[in-house]
Structures are given as C-alpha cells and as structure tokens.
Amino acid sequence: MTSPITHHVFHDDQEEVRKTLCEVVESEKERFLQLAQAFYDGGQRTEQQCLELTNAIVAAVDHVLQAGDWDSSLFLRNIIKPLREIRAKALQAQSELMRVQGLEEIGEYQLKANEVKIYISLFQAEGHDLQKWEAQLRSIHAYMAGRPVYKNEEDARKAVRQKILQTSEAYAIAVVDKAKILENDFGGKKTDRQGFELLTIQLGAVTSQFVVEFVHLGKRYHFYNQRLILKEK
C-alpha cells in the first residue's frame, strides 16, 4: 500500500513532468508561429520555401517528442496527439514536394577510388533549429578547427550518445581525398578520451560541397543543394 507521503511525492513528480513538457510545447509553438509568419509574409512561395517549412515543422515536433514520455498519461497523450498529426501531414507534404522537385530519388554518394568518408562531430547551441544546422554545414570549413573527425561512423555515433545535451550534438558525413588525411606527427593512432580513432584532415580539404549527409537525434538527412532533406526510411 502506498503511503500518503510517497503518493504526494509521486504526484509532485508527475506535475513537474507535465509542467516541463507543456513549457516545451509552448516554446516550440512560439518558434513555429515565427517561422509561419515569416513564411506567409514573404508573398509568393517557392516549392523550396515550402519544403523548408515542412522540414522546420518536422524538426520542431521532433524536439517536443524528445522532451519526455508523452504516453505516460491520458492528459499528455491528448496534448501531443494534434502535434503528431501535424507532423504526419508535414511529412506527407514534404514527400510530395520532394517528388515535384525530383528529390525523392536522391541517391547515395558513390565513392571514387581515391575518396573516403569521414565523420565530423558538430555542436549547435540551438540544436532544435534545423536551419541553424544547415547554416553551420554551409560554412563547415569555418567549424572544422578543433572539432573531432572520426574514422568510423559507429565511433562518431557513440561519441554523440555520450554527450549530456543530445539536442545540441550531431555529426556530418563528408567525403575527402585520401591524400588529404594527414599522418599523426607522434606516430600511432590519434584517439579521443573514449579511445575512438580520430583523423587529422588537411586545412581547407572539407567544404560544404563535400558534405553528403547529416545525422541528428537518430535521424539522417541528405545534404543536397546546401539543404537538409530528411532521408526516407
């Protein structure tokens, strides 16, 4: 039998969770309204602008979904239900826009004999904003200094998962000429604190045109024409 004190503490915990999740919803609602206002104030919209809006909607809802367990109570399920429906409609619209633009058949990059994929760890304080990530990828040459570059994708994935603030962590997949990978001055392998192998890349070898994919919160995106396009599962 649950004691009155235990019940009181449990009830307080539930209320705190509800309050936190509702605050996340309000925060994303405000950000979405700003995006929508800018979109509708822009006059005639292009298909690309519509695609960007659907990307932003999906990213905003995903940020809310990541905030906690929305299925823990009927109250929370009722709050999140319309957002899940909006996300489904946005994905449907996104798929149609990609079809119209001929993007639904974006293929996997085929490496040339002299090329290799590298995995660049990235940080973005406003990680819930997909457009911020896009801007960072477009200027990735300016963010390479000091950022870990992993040899293996699994190591990059594990390194991101070990970070406290998952929303702000991601990694980009870029293609470089093997000749641009420098030898370690001290010999042997260069590793991070967890022992994951790192690479040293020649300065200027990585620019946005060499970025092919982006991974954030378990979702994969094409980086196509300087834009992030959610990959079909």
N, C-alpha and C positions, 0 to 999 in steps of 0.2 A: 504493500500500500504506500502510495506517495505521500510524504509528509507535506504539510502546508508550506514549510519553508522551501522545500525542493520545488514544489509546484510554482511558488512565487518566482523563484529564480528562473525556472524554465520559461515561465510566461514572460518575464522581463527580457530574456534572451530572444524569444520569438518576436517581441515588439521591436527590439533593436534591429533584428534582421529585416523586418518589414520596413522600418524607417529607412535603413540604409538602401534597400532595393528601390524603394519609392523615390529616394533622392537621386539615385542613378537614372531612373526613368525621367524625372523632371529635367535633369541635366542634359540628357540626350535629346529630350523633346525640344528644349530651348535651342540646342545646336542645330537640330533638324529644321526648325522653323526659320532659322537664319539662312540655312542653305536653300530652303524652298523659296524664301523671299528673294534672295539674290537670283535664283533661277528664273522666277516669274517676272522679276523686274528687268530682265535682260532682253525683253522684246522677243523676236522670233528665235526659237531654239533650234539648234542643230541636233542631228542624231547623236553626235559625240557628246554634246552637253547633256542630253537625256541619259546617255549611258553613264556619264559621270555621276549624275544624280542617283541613279539606281545603285551604283557602286557605293555611294555615300550612305544611302538608306540601309543597305545590307550591312555595311560596316558598323553603323550606329546601333542597329538592333543586335548585332552580334556582341557588341560591347556590353549592352544591357544583359544579354543572356549569360555572359561570362561572369556577371557580378555575383551570382549566387544560385541557390536551388529554388527555382521558380515553381517547382511542382510539390513543394513541401506543405502547401496549404491551399484550400479552395480559394481563399482571398487572393493569394499571389498568382494562382493559375488564371483567375479572371482578369487580373491586371495585365498579364503577359500575353494572353490569348490574341487580342487585336494586333499586338506588335508582331507576333508570329505570322499572323495572316498578312500583314503589310509586307513582311519580309518575303513570304512566298510569292506575293504579287510582284514585288520588285524583281525577284529572281526570274519570274516568267517574262516580265517586260525586258529585262536585261538579255535574256536568251533571244527574244525576238529582235531586239536592236542589234545584237551581235550577228544574227542571221542576215539582217538587212545590210549591215556593213561588211559582210563577208568575213567576219571574225570568228565564226563558230568552228572554223576548220584550222585554227592556229595550230600548227604542228610543233612537235618537239624539235629543239635545235639539234641538228646533226653535226657532231664534232668532226673537224678536219683532223688529219693525221698529226698535225703539229700542235693541236689545241687540247686543253684540259679544262674542266670545270673547277672553280674554286668557290668557297662558301664564306661570305663576308658577314660577320656579326655587326648588327646595327642597333642603335639606340635612338628612340624618339620620345621626348617627354610627353607629347600629346599623341601617344600611340593609338588612341581610339580614332584618330582622324586620318583616314586613308590618303587624303590629299597631301598631308604633311609627309607621309612616307613617299608618295610619288615625287614630291619636290626634292626630297633627300636623294632618291635614286637618280633623278635627272642631274644632280650635282655630286654624284658619288665620288668623283675624283677629289673633291674637297673634304670628304669624310674618311678617306682611306687611312690617313696618318693616325697611327695608334690603335686602329681597330683590328681585332683578331681576324685573321684569314685562315680558315680551316681547310685541310687537305681532303677530309672526308665529311660528307653530309651528315652522317649519323653523329659524328662528334659535334658538329655545329648545332644539331637539334638538341643533343643532351646538354650542351653548354647553355642554350637558351632556357631550357626547362629548369636549370638550377638557379636561375635568377629569381629574385623575390617578386619584382614587378613585371609579370609576364606581358602585360599590355604594351609596355614600352620597349620590349625586346623582339627582334626579328633577325632574319638573315637573308641576304641576297645571293643569288646564284649567278655568277659571271663566267665568261669564257675568256681565257688568256692563252697567248702563245706560250708553249712550254719553256721557250728560251727566256721569257720574262720572269720566271721563277728563280730567285737568287739562292745561291748556296749559303748555308749558315756560316758566318765568319768563325765561329768557335768549333765547327765540326759537329757531327751528330745531328740529332733531330731537335727542333725548337718546339716546345710544348707550352700549354697554358698551365694554370695551377692544378687543373684536374688531370693533367698528363695527356691531353688531347693534342695531336700534332698540328702545328701551325706552319704557315708558309710565309716567306718574305717575297713580296712582289715588287718588281722594278717600278720606280716612281713614274706615274703617268701611264702605266700599262692598262689601267682599268678606268674606263669612262662609261657613261650611260649606254652607249651603243653596244657595249659588251655584256650588259645585264640582260639575262633571259628570263629569270624567274625571281619570285619574292615569296617568302614564307613567314606568316604571322598568325599566331594563335591557332596553329594547326591547319590553317588554310593556305592553299597555294594559288599564286597568281602568275599569269603571263605578264611580262613587262614588254608591251607591244606598242610601237609608235609613241614611246615615252609615257604610256598609260598603263595602269594596273587593271588587268582583266581577270576576274575570278575564273579559275580553271574548272571545267566540268569534271565531276567525279566519275 
